[in-house]
Amino acid sequence: MENYQFLLEPYKGMKTRYTCPSCGEKHAFTRYINAETGEHLADDVGRCNREIKCGYHYTPRQYFQDNPTDTIKVRPYKPLPEKPVSYIDNDVFLASLKPNQPNNLLAFLRHTFGEVRTNLLIKRYFIGTSKHWAGATVFWQIDTRRRIRSGKIMLYNTATGKRIKEPVSLISWVHSVLNLPDFNLKQCFFGEHLLINNTKPVAIVESEKTALIASLYEPRFTWLAAGSLNSLSADKCRVLQGRKVYFFPDVNAYDKWQAKTQELWWGRQWVVSDVLEKIATEQDRNSGLDLADYLLRSGTEKVGLYRQ
């Protein structure tokens, strides 16, 4: 099937995310589609977005190796012209930043760090609020040319600061909620705009919330969030070229992040920290401890982020 092109189905709302055939998680499975026709392959051909806790990935190549008699009548793939990147209007962005809107994550941060430091985070990272779910947070992705790629919408528990994942994981995108036609999302790092005229070393974590919290404990870094390991790509990482970069993976994810960064290697200034792997207890491993969890529990002076 080398003459045909299959790709992971782009996100267009929860209807394009399915139940994982391996772990059973709802709305966590991305299926492969034919780029020419948009048709799906078999129900189990795709990738689970829970790359650490599940890691299921059954590719089209594997499917056709396992099913050599199966054929799909499609025309040979001809790459389409690359679509221009879409951006969010500034009015939508500014509306999310209006003060005094109920926001569960900001309520947690204010309780934990106080009004002054929370307001600093809001101004630094442009933390927005969405009415899509009552109290939801918008994490805007703004690139180094100050263009708004989109905003990731997530709902948190006010008391714990944890994401709401039951009965389903509440996560969406501004462009999906607005039903913007033919929107072409090309993600950048959360916090990428902070690289403008900034020479500080860069620290990258998976979660947007972790980037916020870590920036308060260790301001010597510029903290960015990748969103997920799957979203790291050579194109996305171009803004890191020539910079000293530290990656802080969640517990149990060190090996995968190490392999990914070697695949995307832009220079010899990239370091994947194993600090959480060294200090994690068995309970930490079972719960999927991330850097924010440990900072909140222990404080930066006990973590030793610079001990590489």
N, C-alpha and C positions, 0 to 999 in steps of 0.2 A: 504493500500500500504506500510505497514511498512517493508515488506520483500524486497523492492526495494529502490534503492538509486538514488536520483536526486540531481544535484548540479548546481550551477550557471556556465554558459558557460565561460571557461577561455578566456581571451582576446587574440585574434589572428588578430588584425587589426580592422579597422572600420567596416568591413563586419560582425563582431560578436557583434556589438552593434546596437540596433534597435530604432525605434521611440517609445517613451513611450505612452502607450494607455491612460494614465491619463492626463499628461501635454502637450503632443504633441512634446516634445523636441526630435530632431533627434539625433541618435547615443548616446543616454543616457540610453537606456534600455537594461538590461542584462537578457536573457531568461534562464530558467532552461532546462537542458538536462538530458537524461538518462545516467548514468555513464557507463552502460554496452554497449549501442548501439550508444550513441552520438546523438540520436534523440531528437528533441524539443517536449515539451508539447504544449498546445494551445498557440496562439499568445500573449495572455495577461498574461501568467504565467511567472512572473519574477519580477525584482526589478529595480526601477529607480535609477540611480546613483546620482541624485539630491536629496539626502536624506533629506535636509533641506527645499528646495523650493518646492519639490513635495512630496516625502516620500512614493510613491506608492510601495507596495510590496505584490504580490499575490503569495502565496506559493503553491507547489504541493499538500500539505495536504488540503489546502482550496479548491483547484480546485476539488479534488476527493470527498470532502464533498459536494460541490455544484453540482457535476456530478457523482452521485453514480453508474450510469449504464455504465459509460465510463470505458473501460478496456484497458490496454496496455499489449500486449503479449511480455513479457520479462522474461528472466530467473532470478531467485532469485539472488540478488546482492552478489557477493563475493569480498571483498576488494582486490584491486590489491596491490602488493608490492610498497612501497613508492619509488618514483623516486628520484634519487639524485638531489640536487639543482644545477642548471646551473649558470655559471659565464661568464662575458664578458672578452675577451682577453685584456691584458694590452695595446697592440698596438692600439686598437680601442679607448680605454680610453685616451691615451696620444695624439692621433691625434686630439681629440676634444678640447684639452687644448692649442693648438698652438695660439700664440698671433695674434692680428690684424685681426681676423676674424669678419665679421659683425655679431653683436649680439644685437638685439633690447633691451632686458632687461638690458644688461650691459651698453648700451648707456644711458638708463634712469637713472640707478644708478650713472653713472659718472656725469651726469648733476645734479643730486640731491645731491650726497654726495662727489663728487670729485674723482679724479684719485686714490689718495692714499688709501682711505677707500674702494673703489671698488676693487682695486687690492688685498687688504687684504681679502675681501670676496671670491674672485676667488681662492686664495691660501688656504683659510681655508676650503671652501666647495667644491673645485674642480669643479667650474662652467664651463661647457663645451659649445661648439657651434656645431650645426648640420646644414648640408646643405639640410636636408630633406625639410625644408621650409626656404627660405632666411631669415636670421636673427634669426633663432630659437635657443632656449636655451636647454641645456641638464643638468638635475639635476641627478647626479650620486648617486645611493644608494650603499654605501660602509659600510660593517658591521664591527664589532669590531675585526675581524681577517683580516681586510683590503682587503677583497674579494669583487669584484665588482658584485653586484647582477644584475643590469641593469641600464639603464638611461632613465628617463622620458623626452620626448621631448615636448616642448610647445613653442608657438609663442606669443609674447607680442607686444603691441603698444609702439613704441619708445617714444612718447610724454607723454602718460599717465601712462605707466607701467602696464596697465591692459592687461589681456589675450585676445587674439583674439577669439571671440566666434561666430561671424557671417561671412558668412552664416552658418557655422558649427564650433563647438569647435575644434580647431587644437591642438590635443594631441595624442602622439604615444609613442612607446618604441623603444629603440635601437635594441633590439633583434628582434622586429617585422620588423623594417625597413631593417635589415640585412637578414631577412628570415632564421634565424638560425633554422635548423631542430630539432624538439623534445626538444626545449628549455623549461626548467622547471623553471619558475620564482617563487621565494619565496622572497617577498619583505621584506625590513627592513626599518627603519626610514631614511629619508634624514637627513644627518648629524650625523648618528650613530657612525661613526668613531671617532667623537670628544669625545666620552665617554672613549676612551682609556686613562688610567692613568689620569683621570680627576674626581675630587670629587665635583665639583660645582653642585648646584641644577640644575635640568633639567626643561626646559620649552618646552612644545609641542603645536604647532599650526597645523592647517590643511594644509595651503599653504606653499610651498617651498619658494616662494618670501617673504612671511611674516616672515619666520624664518630668512632669510638673513637680512631684514630691522630691525627686532626686536633685532638682535644680536648687531647692531651698537648702538642702544639706551640703551640697558640694558645688558652690558657684564658680569654682575654677574651671569647670567644664561648661561647654554649650551643649545642653541636653536636647536630643531629638528622639522621636519615636518612629520606628519602622512600621508599626501597625501589626505586622506579622512577618515571620521568617519567609513565607512564600512570596511576600511582596518585594523582597530585596532583589534588585536586578542591576545589571551593569549600567543601564541608562539612569536609573534612579540614583546610583552611587557616584555619578560623575561629579556632583557638587563636592564630594569628599576628596577629590584628587589633590594631592599635595598637602593634605592636612593630617595631623596626628589624630587618630581615631581609636577610641576604646569601645568595644562592644560588651554589654553586660547582659548575657542571656539569663533567662529564668532557670531555676533548678531543673535538672534533667535534660536541659537543652544545649549544654555546652558543646558536645560533639557535633551536633547538627549545625550550630552557628559557626564553629571552627571550620567545618567542611565548606559551608556556604561562602564565608569570607575568603577562603583560599581560592575558590572558584571565581570570585569577583575581584581578586587582588589588584589594587591600583598602586601599591607602593609598600614600602617596608615600614610604614608608620602605623599599621593597623595591628591592634592587639585585642584578642578575645579574652576577657577576664574570667578566671575560674574561681573568683572569690566566693561565690555562693556555693559552688560545688564543694569547696573545702570546709565550709562551716555548717552545711545543711545537715539536720538530723533526719532520721527516718520519717518522722512526722512531717517535716518540711518537704521532703520528697513526695510524700503521698498527697500533700495539699497543693503542690506546684508553687512553692514560694518564689516570689520575684523580689527584685531589689527594693521596691517600695515597701513591701511587707517587712523586710529586714531592717530597713532604715527606721521605719515607724517603731519597730520593736526594740532596736538596739542603739540607734544613733550612729552618725558617720564615723565618730572616733573609734568605734569598735569594728568597723567594717574594713578599714584599710584599703580604700579604693586605689591608692597609688602603689600598693605592693604588688608589682607585676613580675 
